[in-house]
Amino acid sequence: MTQELDATGLLCPLPVLKARKRLMGLSSGSELHVLTDDPAAIVDMPHFCNEAGHTLVRSETRDDAMLWVIRKA
């Protein structure tokens, strides 16, 4: 199962908080695709995944935003 979260326009810590809330409703192994444009997300998203035990599958630049693909632990 894959879900998407558009967190563009949100500043730290909101993208991480919204991602955490969305991941809580997903089953283990599901993926969440998060789109952010907050410069702090470059540090925050990998740190969140590491601390929570989720896998950061990949991150990529998309125009003026970053796409984060997170697999729930």
Secondary structure as GFF3:
##gff-version 3
##sequence-region A 1 73
A	DSSP	beta_strand	2	6	.	.	.	ID=ss1
A	DSSP	alpha_helix	14	24	.	.	.	ID=ss2
A	DSSP	beta_strand	31	36	.	.	.	ID=ss3
A	DSSP	alpha_helix	41	52	.	.	.	ID=ss4
A	DSSP	beta_strand	55	62	.	.	.	ID=ss5
A	DSSP	beta_strand	65	71	.	.	.	ID=ss6
###
